[in-house]
Amino acid sequence: MVVEPNGDILLSHGGNLWTPPGLTRFYANPNQPRVQFDSAEIIVNELSGIATVTIQRLGDSSNALTVDYATRGGTARAGLSYVATRGTLAFAPLEVIKTISIPILDDRVFNNNLTVRVTLSRPTGGLLGLNPLTVTIRDRGPRILSSGPGFGFNGGQFGFVLTGPGGQSVVVEASDDLADWLPIWTNTFTGDLEFSDPQSGAAPQRFYRTRSP
C-alpha cells in the first residue's frame, strides 16, 4: 500500500505494485476530476462498420479537461481489421460524456475473434481512471461462395461451397418463403465444404442461409 501526497491510496492485490491490472486506486477526494472509459470491454461484429467507445468524466466537472486517446496492441491488425485511430478529446466545463468512433473493417478472412486496445493518456485538468479498454471484434462466421465451381444446379440439385474457420460447425437452413426456416444440413469445417440440396428441384423457389449450431 502506498499513500500518495494528495491522499490517494494505491493498493496491489499481488505482484508488482506498479504493474496493471493488479492496481486499484482509491480516491481520497471523490470530487477529484478524472477521466476514464465507461467499461473495460465492448464487443462488435466484424460487419458493424464502427465501434463506438464512450469516455466519461467523473468528479468535479466545472473546469475544462483534455485527454489523448489511441488504438494500439491486441490481436487485430490496423489497416486489415480496423483503422488506427488517435486524437485528443476536449471536455468543456460541465461536459461529462464523449465518444470516439473506430472504423471496423471486414478482413474477409476467417479467424478467431480479434481484439484491439484503446488507451487514454496525458490528461490535463484531471487524472486517469478505468484504462485501457478492449474492443473485441467478432468474426462474421461461415460464408457461402456465390460464384465459382460448385455453385448452381448439378444433376437436378442446387448446391454451393461454404468456407469457414477449421473446427467451426455450421448449419444450413432452407426456406421457400423467407418466413419459415428449416435446418437441413450440419457439418464441421476441415476445409471448404460442398453442400447440395436434394429437395431443391421440388420447390418453385428456395432460399438458404447459414448459422452456428
Backbone as ProteinMPNN parsed JSONL, in Angstrom:
{"seq_chain_A": "MVVEPNGDILLSHGGNLWTPPGLTRFYANPNQPRVQFDSAEIIVNELSGIATVTIQRLGDSSNALTVDYATRGGTARAGLSYVATRGTLAFAPLEVIKTISIPILDDRVFNNNLTVRVTLSRPTGGLLGLNPLTVTIRDRGPRILSSGPGFGFNGGQFGFVLTGPGGQSVVVEASDDLADWLPIWTNTFTGDLEFSDPQSGAAPQRFYRTRSP", "coords_chain_A": {"N_chain_A": [[0.843, -1.19, 0.0], [0.483, 2.221, -0.803], [0.46, 5.57, 0.115], [-0.308, 8.431, -1.523], [0.916, 11.838, -1.98], [-1.353, 13.488, -2.348], [-3.259, 12.199, -0.91], [-4.486, 10.028, -2.073], [-4.847, 6.468, -2.254], [-2.941, 3.697, -3.143], [-3.326, 0.354, -3.975], [-2.175, -3.0, -4.247], [-3.124, -6.177, -5.475], [-1.41, -8.397, -5.458], [1.748, -9.314, -6.836], [3.876, -6.981, -8.601], [3.581, -3.743, -7.385], [3.267, -1.656, -9.156], [2.355, -2.664, -11.537], [-0.2, -2.961, -13.818], [-2.898, -5.421, -14.315], [-3.249, -5.406, -11.551], [-3.719, -3.242, -9.91], [-5.243, -0.899, -7.885], [-6.949, 2.119, -7.483], [-7.827, 4.233, -4.901], [-9.694, 7.019, -4.421], [-9.046, 9.693, -2.405], [-10.394, 12.053, -2.4], [-13.539, 12.368, -3.527], [-14.41, 14.212, -5.371], [-12.327, 14.681, -7.023], [-11.261, 15.505, -10.216], [-11.495, 13.216, -12.902], [-10.912, 11.082, -15.713], [-12.153, 8.519, -17.821], [-12.733, 5.278, -19.391], [-16.064, 4.039, -19.955], [-16.448, 1.376, -19.593], [-14.676, -1.777, -19.414], [-14.514, -3.326, -21.651], [-15.813, -3.635, -24.974], [-17.936, -5.252, -27.368], [-18.054, -5.927, -30.766], [-19.48, -6.654, -33.999], [-17.827, -7.981, -36.861], [-18.92, -6.952, -39.174], [-20.097, -4.628, -38.405], [-19.089, -2.102, -38.872], [-18.483, 0.229, -37.352], [-16.98, 0.845, -34.211], [-18.117, 2.134, -31.294], [-16.871, 4.008, -28.728], [-17.139, 4.962, -25.386], [-16.236, 7.671, -23.371], [-15.969, 8.924, -20.125], [-16.319, 11.588, -17.754], [-15.592, 11.981, -14.381], [-16.262, 13.146, -11.009], [-15.39, 16.516, -10.071], [-16.557, 18.647, -12.516], [-16.34, 21.24, -13.305], [-14.375, 22.627, -14.618], [-12.377, 22.825, -17.659], [-11.171, 19.905, -19.432], [-8.768, 17.784, -20.906], [-7.803, 14.889, -22.848], [-5.695, 12.461, -24.309], [-6.195, 9.898, -26.809], [-5.754, 6.604, -28.205], [-5.561, 3.864, -30.505], [-4.068, 0.699, -30.071], [-1.944, -2.224, -30.017], [-3.14, -5.58, -29.158], [-4.778, -8.369, -30.917], [-5.786, -7.843, -33.401], [-5.123, -6.437, -36.647], [-4.114, -3.262, -37.606], [-5.477, -1.484, -40.339], [-6.235, -3.778, -41.603], [-8.171, -5.156, -40.029], [-9.227, -3.064, -38.604], [-9.295, 0.554, -38.5], [-6.563, 2.417, -37.61], [-6.728, 4.705, -34.956], [-6.441, 7.877, -33.45], [-6.24, 10.714, -31.241], [-7.292, 13.771, -29.598], [-9.416, 14.42, -26.921], [-11.522, 17.021, -25.904], [-12.995, 18.179, -23.146], [-15.51, 20.391, -22.373], [-16.289, 22.796, -19.749], [-18.504, 21.318, -17.429], [-19.207, 19.349, -19.215], [-19.557, 15.888, -19.575], [-19.536, 13.48, -20.976], [-18.125, 11.853, -23.748], [-17.663, 10.479, -27.048], [-15.799, 8.224, -29.114], [-15.137, 7.086, -32.421], [-14.262, 4.091, -33.927], [-13.318, 2.848, -36.926], [-14.343, -0.273, -38.192], [-13.189, -3.019, -40.044], [-14.041, -5.376, -42.598], [-12.172, -8.084, -42.841], [-12.315, -10.205, -44.512], [-11.294, -12.645, -43.981], [-11.376, -15.728, -42.363], [-11.203, -16.199, -38.968], [-10.333, -16.46, -35.469], [-12.068, -14.551, -32.913], [-10.982, -11.173, -32.752], [-8.899, -8.677, -31.135], [-8.507, -5.253, -30.121], [-6.751, -2.735, -28.422], [-7.679, 0.218, -26.709], [-6.339, 3.166, -25.532], [-6.058, 5.669, -22.978], [-4.319, 8.727, -22.357], [-2.045, 11.232, -21.07], [-3.678, 13.195, -19.549], [-5.068, 16.43, -18.947], [-6.031, 18.606, -16.431], [-7.205, 16.726, -14.849], [-7.234, 13.302, -13.545], [-6.411, 9.918, -14.627], [-8.796, 7.311, -14.828], [-10.502, 4.285, -15.153], [-8.792, 2.341, -17.425], [-6.836, 0.578, -19.817], [-9.223, 0.12, -22.569], [-10.71, -2.734, -24.092], [-11.516, -3.623, -27.351], [-13.417, -6.093, -28.693], [-13.572, -7.886, -31.623], [-15.895, -9.639, -33.27], [-15.776, -12.433, -35.38], [-17.223, -12.75, -38.643], [-18.218, -15.22, -39.343], [-19.32, -18.35, -40.988], [-19.3, -18.501, -44.605], [-21.061, -18.353, -47.678], [-19.902, -19.235, -50.82], [-20.62, -17.503, -53.585], [-20.057, -17.826, -56.226], [-18.138, -19.495, -58.772], [-16.745, -22.886, -59.017], [-19.033, -25.464, -58.102], [-21.198, -23.935, -57.397], [-24.583, -23.614, -58.04], [-26.915, -25.481, -60.148], [-26.613, -28.976, -60.324], [-26.975, -32.04, -61.709], [-29.688, -31.855, -61.194], [-29.877, -30.917, -58.624], [-29.507, -28.191, -56.407], [-26.561, -26.542, -55.376], [-23.764, -25.407, -53.343], [-20.625, -23.973, -52.237], [-19.212, -23.748, -49.016], [-17.224, -21.718, -46.904], [-15.092, -21.466, -44.081], [-13.73, -21.089, -40.716], [-11.482, -23.629, -39.563], [-12.694, -26.372, -37.659], [-14.993, -25.114, -36.807], [-18.488, -25.448, -36.52], [-21.323, -25.606, -38.736], [-24.609, -24.744, -39.723], [-26.911, -25.241, -42.295], [-29.772, -23.635, -43.36], [-33.0, -23.78, -44.905], [-35.568, -22.182, -46.856], [-38.803, -21.648, -48.262], [-40.183, -19.326, -48.42], [-38.982, -17.222, -47.098], [-39.866, -16.777, -44.562], [-40.405, -19.012, -42.898], [-37.945, -21.09, -41.653], [-35.97, -23.981, -42.094], [-33.725, -26.196, -40.622], [-31.486, -28.047, -42.558], [-29.066, -29.262, -42.907], [-25.961, -30.08, -41.42], [-22.576, -29.554, -40.554], [-18.994, -29.741, -40.018], [-16.236, -27.598, -40.331], [-13.361, -28.627, -41.997], [-11.977, -27.682, -43.938], [-12.949, -26.214, -47.08], [-16.468, -26.711, -47.555], [-18.723, -28.719, -49.398], [-22.021, -28.364, -50.368], [-25.207, -29.724, -51.163], [-28.63, -29.68, -52.122], [-31.065, -31.986, -52.017], [-33.778, -31.545, -52.218], [-34.187, -29.311, -53.681], [-35.061, -29.226, -56.339], [-37.767, -29.679, -56.186], [-39.153, -27.482, -55.343], [-40.619, -24.32, -56.232], [-39.163, -22.047, -55.665], [-36.28, -21.397, -53.644], [-34.563, -20.638, -50.692], [-31.516, -19.968, -48.911], [-29.591, -19.964, -45.892], [-26.963, -19.532, -43.48], [-25.899, -20.53, -40.199], [-24.515, -20.651, -36.852], [-24.442, -23.669, -34.885]], "CA_chain_A": [[0.0, 0.0, 0.0], [1.202, 3.49, -0.856], [-0.359, 6.762, 0.239], [0.288, 9.5, -2.305], [0.851, 13.15, -1.304], [-2.692, 14.087, -2.389], [-4.151, 11.409, -0.08], [-4.957, 8.84, -2.758], [-4.24, 5.231, -1.79], [-2.717, 2.688, -4.165], [-3.251, -0.994, -3.44], [-1.891, -4.068, -5.2], [-3.574, -7.476, -4.974], [-0.473, -9.428, -5.875], [2.737, -8.929, -7.833], [4.468, -5.653, -8.52], [2.588, -2.702, -7.088], [3.095, -0.697, -10.255], [2.013, -3.374, -12.764], [-1.612, -3.258, -14.011], [-4.123, -4.832, -13.792], [-3.395, -5.628, -10.128], [-3.571, -1.96, -9.244], [-6.515, -0.247, -7.616], [-6.776, 3.46, -6.921], [-8.917, 4.762, -4.087], [-9.581, 8.467, -4.406], [-9.352, 10.297, -1.112], [-11.342, 13.126, -2.67], [-14.437, 11.897, -4.585], [-14.596, 15.271, -6.354], [-11.133, 14.787, -7.858], [-11.597, 15.279, -11.631], [-10.833, 12.106, -13.548], [-11.495, 10.714, -16.995], [-11.984, 7.086, -17.968], [-13.707, 4.567, -20.207], [-17.234, 3.665, -19.149], [-16.381, -0.061, -19.377], [-13.354, -2.316, -19.736], [-14.568, -4.027, -22.935], [-17.008, -3.636, -25.8], [-17.902, -6.299, -28.374], [-18.702, -5.52, -32.005], [-19.406, -7.611, -35.089], [-16.913, -7.6, -37.937], [-19.667, -6.229, -40.196], [-20.779, -3.477, -37.805], [-18.589, -0.878, -39.503], [-17.97, 1.213, -36.382], [-17.011, 0.573, -32.772], [-18.294, 3.393, -30.576], [-16.278, 3.922, -27.398], [-17.594, 6.074, -24.554], [-15.325, 8.164, -22.328], [-16.739, 9.732, -19.19], [-15.585, 12.371, -16.757], [-16.171, 11.865, -13.047], [-15.798, 14.15, -10.06], [-15.651, 17.926, -10.372], [-16.534, 18.901, -13.951], [-16.542, 22.68, -13.508], [-13.309, 23.167, -15.459], [-12.094, 22.082, -18.885], [-10.281, 18.751, -19.284], [-8.409, 17.131, -22.164], [-7.113, 13.611, -22.723], [-5.364, 11.835, -25.589], [-6.603, 8.502, -26.963], [-5.125, 5.939, -29.352], [-5.669, 2.42, -30.623], [-2.753, 0.061, -30.134], [-1.871, -3.561, -29.447], [-4.2, -6.531, -29.424], [-4.533, -9.356, -31.957], [-6.238, -7.318, -34.693], [-4.124, -5.657, -37.373], [-4.578, -1.978, -38.145], [-5.491, -1.473, -41.793], [-6.851, -5.024, -42.069], [-9.384, -5.414, -39.248], [-9.734, -1.783, -38.121], [-8.494, 1.715, -38.888], [-5.888, 3.013, -36.452], [-7.387, 5.959, -34.591], [-5.861, 8.597, -32.324], [-6.651, 12.109, -31.2], [-7.427, 14.398, -28.288], [-10.762, 14.822, -26.531], [-11.565, 18.233, -25.093], [-14.248, 18.345, -22.398], [-15.82, 21.742, -21.914], [-16.837, 22.794, -18.39], [-19.766, 20.634, -17.202], [-19.387, 18.256, -20.172], [-19.102, 14.696, -18.868], [-19.528, 12.296, -21.839], [-17.696, 11.979, -25.138], [-17.491, 9.198, -27.717], [-14.916, 8.157, -30.262], [-15.545, 6.04, -33.357], [-13.165, 3.334, -34.515], [-13.819, 2.099, -38.084], [-14.091, -1.711, -38.192], [-13.098, -3.487, -41.42], [-14.24, -6.794, -42.888], [-10.9, -8.532, -43.402], [-12.62, -11.289, -45.456], [-10.521, -13.81, -43.571], [-11.996, -16.374, -41.216], [-10.267, -16.388, -37.871], [-10.97, -16.292, -34.171], [-12.337, -13.16, -32.566], [-9.772, -10.369, -32.636], [-9.007, -7.595, -30.159], [-7.667, -4.054, -30.232], [-6.803, -1.954, -27.183], [-7.767, 1.677, -26.802], [-5.746, 3.693, -24.308], [-6.087, 7.094, -22.677], [-3.027, 9.18, -21.833], [-1.746, 12.671, -20.978], [-4.817, 14.044, -19.179], [-4.836, 17.741, -18.337], [-7.221, 19.013, -15.692], [-7.757, 15.596, -14.115], [-6.452, 12.073, -13.507], [-6.964, 8.794, -15.363], [-9.497, 6.264, -14.114], [-10.511, 2.992, -15.836], [-7.977, 2.48, -18.625], [-7.404, 0.819, -21.137], [-10.436, -0.589, -22.964], [-10.502, -3.712, -25.156], [-12.579, -3.835, -28.336], [-13.401, -7.445, -29.253], [-14.211, -7.926, -32.94], [-16.375, -10.988, -33.536], [-15.686, -12.818, -36.779], [-18.539, -12.795, -39.292], [-18.691, -16.595, -39.4], [-19.261, -19.062, -42.266], [-19.696, -17.728, -45.782], [-21.386, -19.076, -48.91], [-19.221, -18.716, -52.011], [-21.718, -17.346, -54.541], [-19.575, -17.975, -57.592], [-17.092, -20.493, -58.881], [-17.171, -24.297, -59.079], [-19.874, -25.941, -57.011], [-22.373, -23.082, -57.179], [-25.611, -23.764, -59.065], [-27.553, -26.793, -60.276], [-25.815, -30.069, -60.844], [-27.76, -33.265, -61.576], [-31.017, -31.538, -60.676], [-29.797, -30.436, -57.246], [-28.785, -26.937, -56.246], [-25.514, -26.656, -54.37], [-22.782, -24.335, -53.228], [-19.482, -24.248, -51.383], [-19.097, -22.883, -47.839], [-15.884, -21.601, -46.345], [-15.13, -21.024, -42.695], [-12.562, -21.488, -39.92], [-11.417, -25.032, -39.211], [-13.228, -26.747, -36.361], [-16.277, -24.463, -36.543], [-19.651, -26.12, -37.087], [-22.217, -24.725, -39.481], [-25.924, -25.271, -40.066], [-27.574, -24.62, -43.441], [-31.226, -23.62, -43.273], [-33.674, -23.509, -46.174], [-36.918, -21.63, -46.746], [-39.472, -21.397, -49.536], [-40.909, -18.054, -48.376], [-38.207, -16.282, -46.28], [-40.514, -16.62, -43.261], [-40.176, -20.233, -42.131], [-36.637, -21.647, -41.978], [-35.813, -25.345, -41.614], [-32.35, -26.69, -40.722], [-31.466, -29.223, -43.429], [-27.71, -29.816, -43.074], [-24.99, -29.651, -40.416], [-21.255, -30.11, -40.788], [-17.901, -29.048, -39.339], [-15.195, -27.238, -41.292], [-11.974, -29.088, -42.001], [-11.63, -27.075, -45.218], [-14.205, -25.814, -47.697], [-17.493, -27.747, -47.535], [-19.65, -28.725, -50.524], [-23.398, -28.636, -49.954], [-26.222, -29.835, -52.207], [-29.963, -29.841, -51.549], [-31.838, -32.911, -52.86], [-35.158, -31.083, -52.329], [-34.244, -28.024, -54.386], [-35.804, -29.304, -57.593], [-39.194, -29.848, -55.945], [-39.751, -26.205, -54.928], [-40.506, -23.271, -57.255], [-38.072, -21.174, -55.238], [-35.659, -21.927, -52.432], [-33.596, -19.703, -50.123], [-30.616, -20.61, -47.973], [-28.788, -19.138, -45.009], [-26.123, -20.315, -42.581], [-25.794, -20.084, -38.822], [-23.804, -21.557, -35.966], [-25.391, -24.558, -34.167]], "C_chain_A": [[0.882, 1.246, 0.0], [0.196, 4.623, -0.735], [0.348, 7.89, -0.493], [0.135, 10.834, -1.579], [-0.542, 13.772, -1.306], [-3.713, 13.294, -1.581], [-4.706, 10.182, -0.752], [-4.174, 7.626, -2.274], [-4.131, 4.257, -2.95], [-2.562, 1.334, -3.493], [-2.911, -1.957, -4.562], [-2.403, -5.372, -4.635], [-2.694, -8.575, -5.553], [0.486, -8.917, -6.917], [3.263, -7.532, -7.574], [3.387, -4.597, -8.34], [2.282, -1.843, -8.286], [2.704, -1.372, -11.567], [0.517, -3.595, -12.857], [-1.75, -4.715, -14.45], [-4.297, -4.998, -12.286], [-3.298, -4.358, -9.323], [-4.932, -1.314, -9.08], [-6.255, 1.1, -6.975], [-8.027, 3.845, -6.145], [-8.712, 6.266, -3.972], [-9.984, 9.002, -3.04], [-10.404, 11.38, -1.267], [-12.254, 12.69, -3.811], [-14.698, 12.951, -5.645], [-13.368, 15.478, -7.242], [-11.514, 14.537, -9.318], [-10.808, 14.104, -12.193], [-11.612, 11.715, -14.8], [-11.186, 9.246, -17.244], [-12.961, 6.538, -19.002], [-14.885, 4.161, -19.336], [-17.33, 2.156, -18.942], [-14.998, -0.54, -19.785], [-13.327, -3.005, -21.097], [-15.87, -3.729, -23.648], [-16.824, -4.695, -26.871], [-18.675, -5.823, -29.594], [-18.569, -6.643, -33.024], [-18.488, -7.087, -36.178], [-17.609, -6.758, -39.004], [-20.337, -4.965, -39.659], [-20.315, -2.149, -38.389], [-17.939, 0.1, -38.553], [-18.028, 0.619, -34.979], [-17.071, 1.912, -32.057], [-17.85, 3.218, -29.135], [-16.678, 5.172, -26.608], [-16.561, 6.393, -23.48], [-16.115, 9.093, -21.428], [-15.81, 10.475, -18.233], [-16.326, 12.29, -15.434], [-15.59, 12.941, -12.142], [-16.166, 15.552, -10.505], [-15.502, 18.17, -11.868], [-16.645, 20.39, -14.275], [-15.482, 23.306, -14.411], [-13.136, 22.319, -16.716], [-11.129, 20.938, -18.588], [-9.989, 18.195, -20.672], [-7.707, 15.81, -21.882], [-6.86, 13.071, -24.126], [-5.88, 10.399, -25.602], [-5.928, 7.923, -28.202], [-5.446, 4.462, -29.32], [-4.268, 1.845, -30.727], [-2.841, -1.342, -29.56], [-3.07, -4.42, -29.789], [-3.843, -7.476, -30.561], [-4.998, -8.906, -33.333], [-5.145, -6.464, -35.329], [-4.744, -4.385, -37.926], [-4.447, -1.999, -39.662], [-6.11, -2.713, -42.389], [-8.171, -5.29, -41.363], [-10.0, -4.14, -38.681], [-8.82, -0.676, -38.62], [-7.884, 2.322, -37.632], [-6.435, 4.418, -36.205], [-6.676, 6.58, -33.399], [-6.336, 10.044, -32.375], [-6.685, 12.613, -29.77], [-8.88, 14.782, -28.069], [-10.672, 16.044, -25.631], [-12.943, 18.355, -24.451], [-14.397, 19.807, -22.004], [-16.302, 21.686, -20.469], [-18.25, 22.214, -18.361], [-20.067, 19.542, -18.231], [-18.784, 16.988, -19.583], [-19.024, 13.437, -19.75], [-19.019, 12.673, -23.226], [-17.57, 10.584, -25.728], [-16.461, 9.331, -28.832], [-15.365, 6.975, -31.12], [-14.318, 5.404, -33.988], [-13.721, 2.546, -35.699], [-13.374, 0.63, -38.021], [-14.172, -2.209, -39.63], [-13.414, -4.986, -41.498], [-12.972, -7.295, -43.564], [-11.066, -9.689, -44.389], [-11.762, -12.525, -45.217], [-11.214, -14.413, -42.365], [-10.939, -16.66, -40.159], [-11.037, -16.323, -36.564], [-11.291, -14.82, -33.951], [-11.017, -12.424, -32.34], [-9.991, -9.24, -31.641], [-8.106, -6.43, -30.545], [-7.846, -3.263, -28.936], [-6.894, -0.473, -27.511], [-7.274, 2.236, -25.473], [-5.958, 5.201, -24.206], [-4.736, 7.49, -22.092], [-3.014, 10.702, -21.769], [-2.983, 13.518, -20.644], [-4.336, 15.392, -18.642], [-6.129, 18.178, -17.67], [-7.863, 17.885, -14.923], [-6.821, 14.404, -14.17], [-7.129, 11.0, -14.349], [-7.647, 7.827, -14.415], [-9.37, 4.95, -14.875], [-9.866, 3.106, -17.21], [-7.022, 1.294, -18.676], [-8.739, 0.103, -21.325], [-10.069, -1.554, -24.093], [-11.73, -3.782, -26.048], [-12.407, -5.245, -28.888], [-14.21, -7.45, -30.539], [-14.597, -9.372, -33.233], [-16.316, -11.278, -35.034], [-17.079, -13.015, -37.368], [-19.075, -14.205, -39.454], [-18.66, -17.194, -40.795], [-19.809, -18.218, -43.415], [-19.988, -18.656, -46.956], [-20.641, -18.426, -50.064], [-20.23, -18.702, -53.148], [-21.261, -17.375, -55.99], [-18.505, -19.054, -57.599], [-17.634, -21.905, -58.928], [-18.006, -24.674, -57.867], [-21.107, -25.111, -56.771], [-23.342, -23.249, -58.35], [-26.168, -25.179, -59.093], [-26.595, -27.794, -60.899], [-26.59, -31.365, -60.618], [-29.113, -33.025, -60.968], [-31.035, -31.06, -59.247], [-28.997, -29.14, -57.194], [-27.754, -27.1, -55.135], [-24.603, -25.45, -54.356], [-21.673, -24.782, -52.291], [-19.483, -23.256, -50.226], [-17.642, -22.862, -47.39], [-15.991, -21.032, -44.937], [-13.911, -21.534, -41.944], [-12.624, -22.954, -39.529], [-11.909, -25.302, -37.809], [-14.563, -26.116, -36.034], [-17.39, -25.235, -37.232], [-20.573, -25.12, -37.754], [-23.511, -25.475, -39.764], [-26.433, -24.513, -41.279], [-29.075, -24.75, -43.242], [-31.811, -23.252, -44.626], [-35.081, -22.992, -45.91], [-37.491, -21.45, -48.153], [-40.123, -20.027, -49.586], [-40.206, -16.959, -47.566], [-38.836, -16.014, -44.912], [-40.215, -17.815, -42.364], [-38.876, -20.878, -42.612], [-36.495, -23.011, -41.328], [-34.345, -25.752, -41.735], [-32.321, -27.986, -41.523], [-30.091, -29.88, -43.519], [-26.798, -29.227, -42.015], [-23.653, -30.317, -40.708], [-20.228, -29.288, -40.016], [-16.772, -28.809, -40.333], [-13.877, -27.939, -40.993], [-11.287, -28.54, -43.246], [-12.933, -26.569, -45.801], [-15.17, -26.998, -47.74], [-18.398, -27.598, -48.75], [-21.022, -29.157, -50.032], [-24.265, -28.778, -51.194], [-27.546, -30.193, -51.565], [-30.79, -30.759, -52.451], [-33.288, -32.485, -53.048], [-35.293, -29.836, -53.191], [-35.061, -28.078, -55.67], [-37.297, -29.396, -57.408], [-39.896, -28.544, -55.587], [-39.598, -25.173, -56.032], [-39.427, -22.24, -56.933], [-37.554, -21.679, -53.896], [-34.589, -20.948, -51.984], [-32.765, -20.433, -49.073], [-29.926, -19.573, -47.092], [-27.992, -20.066, -44.094], [-26.157, -19.695, -41.184], [-24.921, -21.059, -38.046], [-24.816, -22.429, -35.24], [-25.82, -23.956, -32.84]], "O_chain_A": [[1.889, 1.315, 0.705], [-0.822, 4.621, -1.427], [1.465, 8.266, -0.137], [-0.681, 10.952, -0.665], [-0.89, 14.504, -0.379], [-4.892, 13.648, -1.553], [-5.339, 9.357, -0.092], [-2.997, 7.728, -1.927], [-5.108, 4.015, -3.659], [-1.771, 1.178, -2.562], [-3.317, -1.75, -5.706], [-2.169, -5.675, -3.465], [-3.196, -9.569, -6.077], [0.089, -8.159, -7.802], [3.117, -6.979, -6.484], [2.396, -4.576, -9.07], [1.164, -1.349, -8.429], [2.717, -0.723, -12.613], [-0.023, -4.354, -12.052], [-0.758, -5.248, -14.947], [-5.39, -4.756, -11.776], [-2.847, -4.38, -8.178], [-5.689, -1.198, -10.045], [-5.454, 1.22, -6.048], [-9.141, 3.789, -6.666], [-7.679, 6.726, -3.485], [-11.106, 8.795, -2.578], [-11.214, 11.599, -0.366], [-11.809, 12.639, -4.957], [-15.168, 12.613, -6.731], [-13.369, 16.35, -8.111], [-12.037, 13.469, -9.637], [-9.598, 14.006, -11.987], [-12.807, 11.985, -14.921], [-10.095, 8.773, -16.924], [-13.886, 7.226, -19.434], [-14.736, 3.962, -18.131], [-18.195, 1.693, -18.199], [-14.239, 0.191, -20.422], [-12.252, -3.248, -21.647], [-16.914, -3.584, -23.012], [-15.695, -5.011, -27.249], [-19.813, -5.368, -29.477], [-17.668, -7.477, -32.932], [-18.389, -5.878, -36.387], [-16.968, -5.943, -39.667], [-21.072, -4.301, -40.391], [-21.07, -1.177, -38.399], [-16.946, 0.738, -38.903], [-19.006, -0.029, -34.609], [-16.168, 2.735, -32.203], [-18.386, 2.382, -28.408], [-16.568, 6.294, -27.104], [-16.078, 5.506, -22.776], [-16.85, 9.954, -21.911], [-14.69, 10.049, -17.952], [-17.537, 12.503, -15.373], [-14.574, 13.562, -12.454], [-17.14, 15.748, -11.231], [-14.435, 17.926, -12.431], [-17.006, 20.758, -15.393], [-15.681, 24.41, -14.917], [-13.689, 21.224, -16.816], [-10.367, 20.989, -17.622], [-10.879, 18.145, -21.52], [-7.098, 15.626, -20.828], [-7.699, 13.205, -25.017], [-5.993, 9.76, -24.556], [-5.575, 8.652, -29.129], [-5.587, 3.87, -28.25], [-3.392, 2.415, -31.377], [-3.697, -1.627, -28.723], [-3.911, -4.042, -30.604], [-2.743, -7.406, -31.11], [-4.641, -9.526, -34.334], [-4.341, -5.847, -34.63], [-5.76, -4.42, -38.62], [-3.446, -2.466, -40.206], [-6.477, -2.714, -43.564], [-9.172, -5.609, -42.004], [-11.175, -4.136, -38.314], [-7.715, -0.931, -39.099], [-8.599, 2.695, -36.703], [-6.582, 5.212, -37.134], [-6.346, 5.882, -32.44], [-6.775, 10.533, -33.416], [-6.175, 11.969, -28.852], [-9.503, 15.398, -28.933], [-9.852, 16.097, -24.715], [-13.936, 18.604, -25.135], [-13.509, 20.385, -21.376], [-16.691, 20.615, -20.004], [-19.093, 22.581, -19.179], [-21.094, 18.872, -18.122], [-17.636, 16.996, -19.14], [-18.49, 12.421, -19.305], [-19.429, 13.681, -23.801], [-17.389, 9.613, -24.994], [-16.278, 10.401, -29.412], [-15.902, 5.992, -30.611], [-13.446, 6.093, -34.517], [-14.532, 1.644, -35.491], [-12.196, 0.331, -37.824], [-15.106, -1.869, -40.356], [-13.096, -5.753, -40.589], [-12.717, -6.974, -44.725], [-10.102, -10.112, -45.027], [-11.535, -13.335, -46.116], [-11.599, -13.693, -41.443], [-9.916, -17.286, -40.433], [-12.255, -16.15, -36.562], [-10.845, -13.954, -34.704], [-10.061, -12.987, -31.805], [-11.129, -8.884, -31.337], [-7.082, -6.604, -31.205], [-8.957, -3.139, -28.422], [-6.275, 0.018, -28.456], [-7.74, 1.824, -24.411], [-6.028, 5.908, -25.212], [-4.087, 6.693, -21.415], [-3.873, 11.369, -22.346], [-3.302, 14.455, -21.376], [-3.313, 15.469, -17.962], [-7.198, 18.125, -18.279], [-8.96, 18.054, -14.391], [-5.746, 14.475, -14.765], [-8.286, 11.151, -14.742], [-7.14, 7.551, -13.328], [-8.261, 4.535, -15.21], [-10.328, 3.868, -18.059], [-6.417, 0.997, -17.646], [-9.31, -0.443, -20.381], [-9.231, -1.244, -24.94], [-12.847, -3.975, -25.569], [-11.376, -5.561, -29.481], [-15.38, -7.07, -30.552], [-13.732, -10.226, -33.421], [-16.751, -10.467, -35.851], [-18.007, -13.406, -36.659], [-20.272, -14.381, -39.681], [-18.046, -16.625, -41.697], [-20.659, -17.349, -43.225], [-19.261, -19.619, -47.198], [-20.732, -17.215, -50.268], [-20.652, -19.756, -53.624], [-22.011, -16.985, -56.885], [-18.026, -19.473, -56.545], [-18.848, -22.108, -58.884], [-17.72, -24.254, -56.746], [-21.988, -25.526, -56.019], [-22.969, -23.052, -59.507], [-25.927, -25.973, -58.185], [-25.878, -27.501, -61.856], [-26.838, -31.751, -59.476], [-29.647, -33.902, -60.287], [-32.11, -30.815, -58.698], [-27.959, -29.002, -57.842], [-28.023, -27.706, -54.099], [-24.66, -24.591, -55.236], [-21.765, -25.823, -51.641], [-19.724, -22.065, -50.424], [-16.929, -23.861, -47.486], [-16.87, -20.221, -44.643], [-13.14, -22.328, -42.482], [-13.694, -23.468, -39.199], [-11.591, -24.565, -36.876], [-15.216, -26.531, -35.076], [-17.255, -25.632, -38.389], [-20.606, -23.943, -37.393], [-23.507, -26.68, -40.012], [-26.396, -23.282, -41.302], [-29.586, -25.841, -42.988], [-31.203, -22.51, -45.398], [-35.703, -23.309, -44.895], [-36.769, -21.144, -49.102], [-40.571, -19.59, -50.646], [-40.771, -15.883, -47.368], [-38.391, -15.125, -44.186], [-39.82, -17.651, -41.21], [-38.711, -21.174, -43.796], [-36.848, -23.193, -40.163], [-33.772, -25.67, -42.821], [-33.05, -28.926, -41.205], [-29.952, -30.938, -44.134], [-26.846, -28.029, -41.738], [-23.599, -31.494, -41.065], [-20.562, -28.259, -39.43], [-16.397, -29.708, -41.086], [-13.348, -27.856, -39.885], [-10.152, -28.902, -43.555], [-13.934, -26.498, -45.089], [-14.756, -28.14, -47.933], [-18.799, -26.487, -49.097], [-21.165, -30.183, -49.367], [-24.087, -28.045, -52.167], [-27.584, -30.926, -50.577], [-31.179, -30.35, -53.545], [-33.968, -32.999, -53.936], [-36.405, -29.354, -53.408], [-35.684, -27.087, -56.051], [-38.043, -29.212, -58.369], [-41.125, -28.508, -55.534], [-38.568, -25.138, -56.705], [-38.85, -21.636, -57.836], [-38.282, -22.298, -53.12], [-33.795, -20.478, -52.798], [-33.228, -21.376, -48.433], [-29.709, -18.436, -47.512], [-28.317, -21.245, -43.958], [-26.41, -18.502, -41.019], [-24.623, -22.155, -38.52], [-25.939, -21.988, -34.996], [-26.608, -24.562, -32.113]]}, "name": "protein", "num_of_chains": 1, "seq": "MVVEPNGDILLSHGGNLWTPPGLTRFYANPNQPRVQFDSAEIIVNELSGIATVTIQRLGDSSNALTVDYATRGGTARAGLSYVATRGTLAFAPLEVIKTISIPILDDRVFNNNLTVRVTLSRPTGGLLGLNPLTVTIRDRGPRILSSGPGFGFNGGQFGFVLTGPGGQSVVVEASDDLADWLPIWTNTFTGDLEFSDPQSGAAPQRFYRTRSP"}
